Amino acid sequence: MPSTVTDLEVQALRLAPEERAQLADRLLASLSADTSIEEEWATEAQRRLAELEAGTVAAIPIEAAIARARNAIR
């Protein structure tokens, strides 16, 4: 069993991308004592997915989203 944060990091980085995302999500969720926030984000994610599937909104490439975010904070 890993004994240090570095050992855990090395093992975590060997995981598949989806598994790393799940682990990151669980770790971040464990930092918040307020579970209502996680529930609200889950509801929002489901709403957004439904909009995408219904075709009422259009997805944009991640590169474009990042560029827009960077420009907004400049």
N, C-alpha and C positions, 0 to 999 in steps of 0.2 A: 504494500500500500504506500502511495506517495507520502513523503513526510514534509515536503516543503512546497511553497507556492510555485517555485520554479519547476519542480517535478510535476505538479498538477498542470502547469502551463504546457510543458512539453507533451504530456499525454493528451491534453485537450486539443492541441494543434495537430495531432495525428488523426483526429476525428474527421469524418466527412463534413462538408460545409453545412448540411442540414442539421447534423448532430451538434455541431458547434453553435449554430444559431439557437437550437433548443436549449443547450446548456447556458448560453449567455442570457436567454430569456428567463430561465429559472433563477440564475444568480441575481439578475437585476430585480426580479420580483421579490426575492428573499430580503432585499434591502428595505422594502417598503412595508410598514406595518398596516397601512391602509389598503385593504383588499378592494375597496370600492373603486379605486383608481384603475386597477387591473381590469375589473369588470366593465368599467366605462370604456376603456380602450378596446376590449374584446367586442363590445357592442358596436363601437365605431368602425372597427375593422370589418365586421359582418355587414354593416350598412354600406360601406364603401365597396366591398366585394359584390354585393347585390346590385349596386349601381353599375359596376363594370359589366357584370353578366347580363344586365338588362339593356346595356348599350346606351344608358342615359348620360354617361360620362366617357371620356376617352382617356386611355392611359398615355403617358408620355415616357420616352426613354429615360432611364436613370441618369444618363449623362446630362440631359437637358434639365432635369429636376435639380441636380447638384449645381449646375451652372446658374440656374435661377436663384437658388438659395444663396450661393456665394455672392452674386450680384446684389441681393437684397440686404446682405449684412455689410456691404462696403459703404 
